[in-house]
Amino acid sequence: MKVAAVSLGCPKNRVDTETMLGLLREAGFSPTLDLSSAQVILVNTCAFIEPAQREAVVTILELAQQKKKGQVLLVTGCLVELFGSSLLEEMPEIDGLIGTGALDRVVSAVGEALEGRRPVYLAPPGFLGNGTPRLLSTPSYYAYLKIAEGCSHRCSFCRIPYLRGPYRSRPPEEILREAAELAERGVKELILVAQDTTSWGIDLYGRPSLALLLRELAALEKVKWIRILYAHPASITDELLEVMAKEDKICRYLDLPLQHLSPRILKRMGRPLIDPHRLVQRIRKALPGVVLRTTFIVGFPGEEKEDFALLLRGVRELGFERIGIFPYYREEGTPAASLPEQVPEEEKRRRYRRLAFLARKLSRWRLRRLVGKEITVLVEGEKGKFYRGRSEGDAPEIDGWVYLRTDKPLQPGDFVHARVTKARTYDLEAEVLERG
């Protein structure tokens, strides 16, 4: 019997989807990319912000309209945690629900759905995926490695702690076992993900201990790159920066969502009151050439013109290489939703456009400075007359491409040395010098 899955949202959700597919394959199901031929369709949803919820609902309804006789449609993930069994009432086309704490029950849920019983599997957050099989949906040369689940921070705009539970680090031996298995399967780039990667170990050892884990991961012979996503500014330890500087396999890249630069707004957000200038200077001093990606929210309740001006000025001064921007979404049930001084939607859009324009200018300026320099590129495939890939400073799906010129054949997963010849807004062009 065939099963297909649609994974929405972040890479952490993708890992959950891969785990469910791995469990189903182990139980005798045959995974397929062809939704029309599958008897079982899973939709793993995101519900972090309003657009993600809309995307999930639209996807579910579209698949429901295409459903054939004998097919079952199960919805999993954060949307289920948010709305529970009411989804079955609102969308009778759904044949079953699985919350984030019950993903390991997917085989039972699918079996009941095929019997027409419309199962609802909800459980307190606790599933970590330890020891469960995974069916990778990424290209064979890179994989996401989830090192923790949940979040114990209480940002006023965020519902993740309610959807995913408190922070829970995976045991190091489980992470290392999975990483070794991925390396044996041909994975060359490990991308560490969690709601907060840099707090890993705080519940195991009483302090953030990602540095300990990175040392062990860097010892894996077949792994070439290790990338860190979703770092938290409160847990960037000196030990972490020392390990990143020492280990060549750890990419000089850090995804560090700061959310804002105004101390007043950071306080209203419930974020740590850490001087971003000192933090960024500390990181850049320890890791010369590091690529910093960050994320900002504009239009948060109470954000005055002075706060936004401070944000713009800080972005210019700190010179982030990659910037993600979101307008504030008023999420029901979060503390920020009830805050006074909500910013009008039109003003949010205006501020979004201004910051996005600045981010584009900074990106062009930063990339132009790379022209003439040599970089290492992980080849991903062909695009028109170019090969294309990613540099050490580019995470998959969120950052830009390096477009490669060469008269020699390249294969996805190859590492090559190249000289940058041209900068675009978010991408580079380069000439291949030799294989890595």
C-alpha positions in Angstrom: 0.0 0.0 0.0 1.4 3.4 -1.0 1.7 6.5 1.2 2.5 10.0 0.2 3.3 13.0 2.4 3.2 16.8 2.1 5.4 18.6 4.6 4.7 22.2 5.4 6.7 24.7 7.4 10.3 24.5 8.7 13.0 21.9 8.4 12.1 20.6 11.9 8.7 19.7 10.5 10.4 18.0 7.6 12.3 15.7 10.0 9.0 14.8 11.6 7.6 13.9 8.2 10.6 11.8 7.3 10.3 10.0 10.6 6.6 9.2 10.0 7.4 7.9 6.5 10.3 5.8 8.0 7.9 4.2 10.5 5.3 3.5 7.8 7.9 2.0 5.4 9.1 -0.2 8.3 5.5 -1.3 8.7 5.2 -2.4 5.1 3.9 0.8 3.3 5.5 2.0 0.1 6.3 5.7 0.1 5.6 7.6 -3.1 5.9 11.1 -4.5 2.8 10.6 -6.6 -0.2 11.8 -4.5 -2.7 10.5 -7.0 -1.5 6.9 -6.6 -1.2 6.8 -2.8 -3.9 5.2 -0.7 -2.7 7.2 2.3 -1.9 10.9 2.3 -0.3 12.7 5.2 -0.2 16.5 5.6 2.2 17.6 8.2 1.2 21.1 9.1 2.7 24.3 10.6 0.8 26.7 12.7 3.5 29.2 13.8 1.9 32.3 12.3 -1.3 33.1 10.5 0.0 32.6 6.9 1.3 29.1 7.9 -2.2 28.2 9.2 -3.8 29.5 6.0 -1.4 27.5 3.9 -2.1 24.4 5.9 -5.9 24.8 5.6 -5.7 25.5 1.8 -3.5 22.5 1.3 -5.8 20.2 3.2 -8.9 21.4 1.3 -7.2 21.1 -2.1 -6.1 17.5 -1.3 -9.6 16.8 0.0 -11.1 17.9 -3.3 -8.8 15.6 -5.2 -9.4 12.6 -2.9 -10.3 9.4 -4.7 -12.4 6.6 -3.4 -10.3 4.4 -1.1 -7.9 7.2 -0.2 -7.5 8.4 3.3 -6.2 11.9 4.3 -4.6 12.3 7.7 -3.5 15.7 9.1 -0.5 15.8 11.5 1.6 18.4 13.3 1.1 21.8 14.8 -2.3 22.7 13.3 -3.6 19.6 15.1 -2.1 20.7 18.4 -3.7 24.1 17.9 -7.2 23.1 17.0 -7.5 19.5 18.2 -10.4 17.3 17.2 -12.4 20.4 16.1 -10.6 20.0 12.8 -12.7 16.9 12.1 -15.9 18.9 12.6 -14.7 21.8 10.5 -13.3 19.6 7.7 -15.2 16.3 7.5 -13.0 15.3 4.6 -10.1 14.6 7.1 -9.9 10.9 8.0 -7.6 11.2 11.1 -5.5 13.5 13.2 -2.1 13.1 14.8 -0.6 15.7 17.2 3.1 16.5 17.6 3.3 14.4 20.8 1.9 11.3 19.1 3.9 11.1 15.8 5.2 7.7 16.7 1.7 6.4 16.6 1.3 7.1 12.9 1.2 3.4 11.9 -1.8 2.8 14.3 -3.5 6.0 13.2 -3.2 5.1 9.5 -4.5 1.6 10.2 -7.6 3.0 11.9 -8.2 5.5 9.2 -8.2 2.8 6.6 -10.8 1.0 8.6 -12.9 4.2 8.5 -12.6 5.0 12.3 -11.3 8.7 12.0 -8.7 8.4 14.8 -7.5 11.3 16.9 -4.1 10.8 18.5 -3.2 13.6 20.9 -0.6 13.3 23.6 1.5 15.6 25.8 4.7 16.7 24.0 7.4 14.2 24.5 8.2 12.6 21.2 11.9 13.0 20.4 12.3 10.5 17.5 15.1 8.6 19.3 15.7 5.3 17.6 13.0 5.7 15.0 13.8 5.2 11.3 13.8 8.1 8.8 13.1 8.3 5.1 15.1 11.3 3.9 13.3 13.7 1.6 16.3 15.9 1.0 19.0 15.2 -1.6 21.3 12.4 -0.6 24.2 14.7 0.3 22.6 16.8 3.0 20.2 16.1 5.9 18.7 18.0 8.8 19.6 16.6 12.2 17.1 17.5 15.0 19.0 17.8 18.3 16.2 19.0 20.6 12.5 19.5 20.7 10.2 22.2 22.3 11.1 25.5 23.8 11.2 26.9 27.3 11.5 30.5 26.4 8.4 32.6 26.7 8.5 35.1 23.9 5.2 37.0 24.0 4.5 36.6 20.3 5.2 32.9 20.0 3.0 29.8 20.7 5.8 27.2 20.1 6.0 26.2 23.8 2.3 25.5 23.7 2.5 23.5 20.5 5.8 21.6 21.1 6.2 21.6 24.9 9.2 22.6 27.0 12.8 22.2 25.8 14.1 18.7 25.6 17.5 17.8 24.4 18.0 14.6 22.6 20.7 12.4 24.3 24.1 12.8 22.7 24.5 9.1 22.0 21.2 9.1 20.0 22.3 12.2 18.0 25.7 10.7 17.3 24.2 7.4 16.3 21.9 9.0 13.8 24.6 11.3 12.5 26.9 8.3 11.9 24.1 6.5 10.1 23.4 9.5 7.9 27.1 9.8 7.1 27.2 6.1 6.1 24.3 6.8 3.8 26.2 9.4 1.9 25.2 12.6 3.8 28.1 15.2 3.6 26.4 18.1 5.2 24.6 17.9 8.6 22.3 20.8 9.4 21.5 21.0 13.1 18.0 22.1 13.9 15.8 22.6 16.9 13.6 25.4 18.2 16.8 26.6 19.9 19.9 24.7 18.9 22.5 26.6 21.0 20.7 25.7 24.2 21.3 22.0 23.6 22.3 20.2 26.8 20.9 22.8 29.2 18.5 20.2 30.6 21.1 17.4 30.6 24.1 19.2 32.0 22.7 22.4 33.6 24.2 24.7 30.9 24.2 25.1 27.1 26.6 22.5 25.8 26.4 22.5 22.1 30.2 22.8 21.9 30.5 19.3 23.4 28.2 17.8 20.7 29.9 19.7 17.9 33.3 18.2 18.8 31.9 14.7 18.5 30.1 15.4 15.3 33.2 16.9 13.7 35.0 13.7 14.3 32.8 11.9 11.8 35.1 11.2 8.9 32.6 11.3 6.1 30.9 14.5 7.1 32.3 17.6 5.4 30.1 20.4 6.6 28.2 21.0 9.8 25.7 23.9 9.8 23.9 25.5 12.7 20.4 26.9 12.3 18.1 28.5 14.9 20.7 29.7 17.4 19.5 31.8 20.4 21.4 35.0 21.4 21.3 34.0 25.1 23.3 30.8 24.6 26.2 31.8 22.4 28.9 30.7 24.7 32.7 31.3 24.4 33.2 27.6 24.3 30.8 27.3 21.3 32.7 30.0 19.4 36.0 28.4 20.2 34.9 25.1 18.8 33.4 26.7 15.7 36.7 28.5 15.1 38.8 25.4 15.7 36.9 22.8 13.7 37.1 23.2 9.9 34.0 21.2 9.3 31.8 23.6 11.1 30.6 26.2 8.7 31.4 29.8 9.4 27.7 30.5 9.3 25.3 31.2 12.1 21.5 31.6 11.9 20.7 33.9 14.8 17.2 35.2 15.0 17.3 38.5 17.0 13.7 39.6 16.3 14.5 43.3 17.0 17.2 45.7 18.1 15.3 48.1 20.2 15.7 47.3 24.0 12.2 48.5 24.6 10.6 46.3 22.0 12.8 43.3 23.0 11.5 43.7 26.6 7.9 43.7 25.3 8.7 40.6 23.2 10.0 38.8 26.3 13.4 38.4 24.6 16.7 38.5 26.4 18.1 42.0 26.8 21.4 41.3 25.3 23.4 44.1 23.5 23.2 43.0 19.9 26.2 45.1 18.9 28.4 43.5 21.5 27.1 40.0 20.6 27.8 40.5 16.9 31.2 42.0 17.5 32.1 39.1 19.8 31.0 36.5 17.1 32.8 38.3 14.3 36.0 38.6 16.4 35.9 34.9 17.2 34.9 33.8 13.7 36.5 36.1 11.0 34.5 35.9 7.8 31.4 34.4 9.5 28.1 34.7 7.6 25.4 35.9 10.0 21.7 35.3 9.1 19.1 36.9 11.4 15.3 37.5 11.5 13.4 40.6 12.5 9.7 41.2 13.3 8.4 44.7 12.3 5.2 46.3 13.6 5.2 44.6 17.0 2.7 46.2 19.4 4.1 49.4 20.7 6.8 49.8 18.1 7.2 53.5 17.7 8.9 55.3 14.9 12.0 55.7 17.1 12.1 51.9 17.7 11.9 51.2 13.9 14.6 53.9 13.3 16.8 52.1 15.8 16.2 48.8 14.0 17.2 50.3 10.6 20.3 52.0 12.0 21.4 48.8 13.8 20.9 46.7 10.6 23.1 49.2 8.7 25.8 49.1 11.4 25.9 45.4 12.1 25.9 44.4 8.4 24.1 41.1 8.5 24.8 39.0 5.4 21.3 37.4 5.4 18.1 38.9 6.8 14.6 37.4 7.1 11.7 39.8 7.8 8.2 39.2 9.1 5.4 41.6 9.8 4.0 41.0 13.3 1.0 38.6 13.3 -1.5 38.9 16.1 -1.7 35.2 17.2 -4.7 34.5 19.4 -3.8 33.2 22.8 -0.3 34.7 22.9 0.5 37.4 25.4 1.4 39.9 22.6 -2.1 39.6 21.1 -3.6 41.4 24.1 -0.9 44.2 24.3 -2.1 47.7 23.7 -0.8 49.9 20.9 -1.2 47.4 18.1 0.4 48.8 14.9 -2.0 49.4 11.9 -1.6 46.8 9.1 -0.7 49.5 6.5 2.1 50.8 8.7 3.4 47.2 9.2 3.6 46.8 5.5 5.3 50.1 5.0 8.0 49.2 7.6 8.3 45.7 6.1 9.0 47.3 2.7 11.6 49.7 4.1 13.5 47.1 5.9 13.3 44.7 2.9 14.8 47.4 0.7 17.6 47.9 3.1 18.3 44.2 3.3 18.5 43.9 -0.5 21.0 46.8 -0.6 23.1 45.2 2.1 23.0 41.8 0.4 24.2 43.3 -3.0 27.0 45.2 -1.2 28.2 42.2 0.8 28.2 39.9 -2.2 30.0 42.4 -4.4 32.9 42.3 -1.9 33.3 38.5 -2.7 34.1 39.1 -6.4 37.6 37.8 -7.1 37.7 35.6 -4.0 37.9 31.8 -3.9 35.2 29.8 -2.2 34.2 26.2 -1.8 30.8 25.2 -3.3 28.6 22.1 -2.7 27.1 21.3 -6.1 23.4 20.8 -6.2 22.6 20.3 -9.9 22.2 22.1 -13.2 20.3 25.3 -14.0 20.3 26.3 -17.6 23.8 26.9 -18.8 25.1 26.8 -15.2 25.7 24.2 -12.5 24.5 25.6 -9.2 25.3 25.0 -5.6 25.8 26.5 -2.2 28.8 28.0 -0.4 29.6 27.6 3.2 27.5 30.8 3.7 24.3 29.4 2.2 21.8 27.2 3.9 19.4 25.2 1.7 16.0 26.6 0.9 16.5 29.9 2.6 19.7 31.4 1.2 21.0 32.1 -2.3 22.8 30.1 -5.0 26.3 30.0 -6.5 26.0 29.6 -10.3 29.0 27.8 -11.6 30.7 27.9 -15.0 32.9 24.9 -16.0 33.6 22.8 -19.0 33.9 19.6 -16.9 30.9 17.5 -15.8 29.9 17.8 -12.1 27.6 15.7 -10.0 25.2 16.7 -7.2 27.1 16.3 -3.9 30.5 17.2 -5.4 32.6 19.9 -3.6 34.5 22.3 -5.9 36.8 25.3 -5.5 35.6 28.3 -7.5 36.5 31.9 -8.0 33.6 34.4 -7.7 33.2 36.4 -11.0 29.9 38.2 -10.5 27.5 39.2 -7.7 23.7 39.4 -8.0 21.3 40.6 -5.3 21.3 37.3 -3.4 23.3 34.9 -5.6 26.9 34.6 -7.0 28.4 33.5 -10.2 31.7 31.7 -10.1 34.3 29.9 -12.3 35.2 26.4 -11.2 38.9 26.0 -10.5 39.1 22.4 -9.3 37.2 19.7 -7.4 37.3 19.9 -3.6 
